[in-house]
């Protein structure tokens, strides 16, 4: 049994729109928002305690980690 399961998604319009809603819903600081519009891929990490983390990486290699556990409750 894996302790960490990694699911990787290539960004398409549908996923990008969902991410924008998620980001708005967790009230990220304004300087982070431009990152969302240049995303390249998304990693969702789920550990053994089912703590969800979104790892967002844009085309410049900037990484943003969001603890998104409450989004999936």
Z-matrix of the N, CA and C atoms (Angstrom, degrees):
N
C 1 1.471
C 2 1.531 1 109.33
N 3 1.304 2 114.79 1 127.70
C 4 1.459 3 119.19 2 -178.02
C 5 1.521 4 110.62 3 -78.55
N 6 1.321 5 115.93 4 138.36
C 7 1.460 6 119.76 5 175.73
C 8 1.515 7 110.83 6 -77.12
N 9 1.327 8 115.90 7 -34.36
C 10 1.458 9 119.42 8 -179.50
C 11 1.517 10 108.51 9 -126.54
N 12 1.309 11 114.90 10 126.80
C 13 1.459 12 120.45 11 177.92
C 14 1.524 13 107.75 12 -110.78
N 15 1.311 14 116.74 13 127.90
C 16 1.458 15 120.55 14 -177.09
C 17 1.522 16 108.83 15 -113.56
N 18 1.307 17 114.86 16 125.91
C 19 1.457 18 121.02 17 178.20
C 20 1.523 19 107.10 18 -119.05
N 21 1.314 20 115.77 19 126.58
C 22 1.462 21 119.77 20 -175.84
C 23 1.527 22 109.30 21 -114.63
N 24 1.312 23 115.31 22 134.12
C 25 1.451 24 120.87 23 179.94
C 26 1.520 25 109.88 24 -120.76
N 27 1.314 26 116.30 25 134.17
C 28 1.445 27 119.18 26 168.63
C 29 1.524 28 107.28 27 -78.58
N 30 1.324 29 115.25 28 141.72
C 31 1.456 30 119.55 29 -175.05
C 32 1.524 31 111.06 30 -75.83
N 33 1.324 32 115.66 31 128.11
C 34 1.453 33 120.65 32 166.82
C 35 1.528 34 107.59 33 -127.59
N 36 1.313 35 116.08 34 179.41
C 37 1.466 36 119.43 35 -173.29
C 38 1.519 37 111.55 36 -61.76
N 39 1.328 38 117.24 37 -40.84
C 40 1.462 39 120.82 38 -177.77
C 41 1.525 40 110.61 39 -63.57
N 42 1.338 41 116.36 40 -47.08
C 43 1.461 42 120.48 41 179.80
C 44 1.526 43 110.32 42 -64.21
N 45 1.343 44 116.22 43 -40.34
C 46 1.456 45 120.29 44 -178.98
C 47 1.529 46 111.04 45 -62.29
N 48 1.328 47 116.85 46 -41.03
C 49 1.460 48 120.20 47 178.42
C 50 1.525 49 111.05 48 -64.96
N 51 1.330 50 116.73 49 -39.47
C 52 1.459 51 119.99 50 177.31
C 53 1.525 52 110.73 51 -63.41
N 54 1.336 53 116.32 52 -40.75
C 55 1.453 54 119.53 53 -179.76
C 56 1.517 55 111.77 54 -65.46
N 57 1.327 56 116.47 55 -37.51
C 58 1.456 57 119.32 56 178.09
C 59 1.527 58 110.42 57 -61.88
N 60 1.341 59 116.21 58 -40.19
C 61 1.461 60 119.62 59 178.24
C 62 1.521 61 111.20 60 -66.06
N 63 1.329 62 116.12 61 -41.08
C 64 1.465 63 119.95 62 178.93
C 65 1.523 64 110.28 63 -62.29
N 66 1.332 65 115.65 64 -46.35
C 67 1.457 66 119.50 65 -178.06
C 68 1.515 67 110.98 66 -62.71
N 69 1.338 68 117.12 67 -41.50
C 70 1.451 69 119.70 68 178.10
C 71 1.528 70 110.49 69 -64.58
N 72 1.323 71 116.24 70 -34.24
C 73 1.462 72 119.43 71 -174.50
C 74 1.527 73 112.47 72 -74.48
N 75 1.334 74 117.63 73 -20.56
C 76 1.463 75 117.95 74 179.95
C 77 1.524 76 111.86 75 -107.00
N 78 1.332 77 115.72 76 12.71
C 79 1.464 78 121.50 77 168.63
C 80 1.526 79 113.35 78 55.56
N 81 1.331 80 115.52 79 54.40
C 82 1.463 81 118.66 80 176.99
C 83 1.519 82 109.78 81 -69.84
N 84 1.317 83 114.69 82 155.54
C 85 1.458 84 119.59 83 178.65
C 86 1.527 85 109.84 84 -64.34
N 87 1.334 86 116.77 85 147.16
C 88 1.464 87 120.79 86 -174.31
C 89 1.529 88 114.32 87 -56.60
N 90 1.335 89 118.02 88 -31.45
C 91 1.460 90 118.49 89 -177.02
C 92 1.522 91 112.36 90 -71.54
N 93 1.325 92 116.41 91 -12.64
C 94 1.466 93 119.84 92 179.54
C 95 1.526 94 111.26 93 -87.26
N 96 1.320 95 116.56 94 -26.03
C 97 1.458 96 120.82 95 -173.21
C 98 1.529 97 114.88 96 -57.07
N 99 1.344 98 119.94 97 -39.24
C 100 1.468 99 118.32 98 179.39
C 101 1.526 100 113.68 99 -59.82
N 102 1.317 101 116.70 100 -23.46
C 103 1.459 102 121.25 101 177.73
C 104 1.525 103 111.67 102 -59.60
N 105 1.324 104 115.52 103 -37.25
C 106 1.459 105 120.54 104 -173.98
C 107 1.529 106 111.63 105 -64.10
N 108 1.318 107 116.13 106 -28.29
C 109 1.454 108 119.07 107 -174.76
C 110 1.523 109 113.06 108 -83.99
N 111 1.333 110 117.05 109 -3.51
C 112 1.463 111 119.49 110 178.19
C 113 1.525 112 110.94 111 -128.00
N 114 1.322 113 115.57 112 30.49
C 115 1.462 114 119.47 113 -177.41
C 116 1.517 115 111.67 114 -67.76
N 117 1.326 116 115.11 115 143.19
C 118 1.457 117 119.98 116 176.89
C 119 1.529 118 110.79 117 -105.81
N 120 1.292 119 116.58 118 -44.98
C 121 1.455 120 117.86 119 176.32
C 122 1.517 121 110.39 120 -154.86
N 123 1.327 122 114.36 121 167.27
C 124 1.458 123 121.64 122 -174.39
C 125 1.523 124 108.16 123 -129.06
N 126 1.310 125 115.70 124 134.25
C 127 1.456 126 120.23 125 172.21
C 128 1.520 127 108.45 126 -112.66
N 129 1.324 128 116.07 127 133.51
C 130 1.460 129 119.91 128 173.94
C 131 1.528 130 107.10 129 -114.28
N 132 1.308 131 115.31 130 115.12
C 133 1.457 132 120.29 131 179.66
C 134 1.526 133 109.96 132 -101.38
N 135 1.314 134 115.52 133 131.00
C 136 1.459 135 121.04 134 178.26
C 137 1.523 136 107.11 135 -124.41
N 138 1.334 137 116.52 136 114.88
C 139 1.461 138 117.26 137 179.89
C 140 1.527 139 110.75 138 -92.09
N 141 1.317 140 116.66 139 -175.69
C 142 1.464 141 120.16 140 -172.95
C 143 1.523 142 112.75 141 -65.20
N 144 1.336 143 117.11 142 -20.00
C 145 1.465 144 120.35 143 177.24
C 146 1.516 145 111.97 144 -94.49
N 147 1.336 146 116.55 145 10.68
C 148 1.457 147 122.34 146 -179.90
C 149 1.528 148 112.02 147 58.17
N 150 1.330 149 114.60 148 40.87
C 151 1.455 150 120.10 149 171.38
C 152 1.530 151 106.71 150 -89.33
N 153 1.314 152 114.82 151 121.78
C 154 1.461 153 118.78 152 -177.00
C 155 1.518 154 109.99 153 -92.26
N 156 1.307 155 115.93 154 134.91
C 157 1.452 156 121.10 155 172.42
C 158 1.519 157 109.18 156 -130.91
N 159 1.311 158 115.42 157 128.32
C 160 1.454 159 119.62 158 173.07
C 161 1.527 160 107.64 159 -93.43
N 162 1.309 161 116.42 160 128.19
C 163 1.458 162 120.40 161 174.96
C 164 1.525 163 106.77 162 -115.21
N 165 1.323 164 115.44 163 114.65
C 166 1.449 165 121.35 164 -175.20
C 167 1.527 166 108.88 165 -108.19
N 168 1.329 167 116.50 166 129.07
C 169 1.462 168 119.68 167 179.51
C 170 1.523 169 108.67 168 -124.82
N 171 1.321 170 116.37 169 128.56
C 172 1.457 171 119.23 170 -178.98
C 173 1.523 172 110.53 171 -97.96
N 174 1.325 173 116.66 172 -177.23
C 175 1.455 174 121.31 173 -173.52
C 176 1.520 175 112.66 174 -67.49
N 177 1.330 176 117.01 175 -18.16
C 178 1.458 177 120.66 176 177.91
C 179 1.526 178 112.61 177 -91.77
N 180 1.324 179 116.23 178 1.43
C 181 1.453 180 120.06 179 178.39
C 182 1.518 181 113.42 180 84.83
N 183 1.325 182 117.04 181 7.82
C 184 1.460 183 120.38 182 178.04
C 185 1.526 184 108.34 183 -73.86
N 186 1.316 185 115.89 184 134.39
C 187 1.461 186 120.41 185 -176.26
C 188 1.525 187 109.90 186 -114.03
N 189 1.311 188 115.70 187 134.93
C 190 1.453 189 121.82 188 176.35
C 191 1.522 190 107.79 189 -125.30
N 192 1.314 191 116.26 190 126.81
C 193 1.465 192 120.82 191 179.95
C 194 1.529 193 108.78 192 -110.43
N 195 1.316 194 115.55 193 125.29
C 196 1.459 195 120.62 194 -179.38
C 197 1.525 196 108.49 195 -118.52
N 198 1.312 197 116.45 196 126.33
C 199 1.455 198 119.52 197 171.58
C 200 1.520 199 106.91 198 -79.26
N 201 1.324 200 114.78 199 106.55
C 202 1.465 201 119.98 200 -170.37
C 203 1.523 202 112.04 201 -110.00
N 204 1.313 203 116.06 202 25.15
C 205 1.467 204 118.90 203 -175.10
C 206 1.526 205 111.61 204 -57.93
N 207 1.324 206 116.63 205 -43.55
C 208 1.460 207 118.71 206 -175.27
C 209 1.526 208 112.31 207 -71.48
N 210 1.320 209 117.23 208 -15.53
C 211 1.452 210 119.56 209 179.29
C 212 1.527 211 111.53 210 -74.38
N 213 1.337 212 116.61 211 -20.23
C 214 1.457 213 120.22 212 -174.59
C 215 1.526 214 112.45 213 -112.52
N 216 1.318 215 116.47 214 9.94
C 217 1.465 216 119.68 215 -178.06
C 218 1.525 217 109.60 216 -73.62
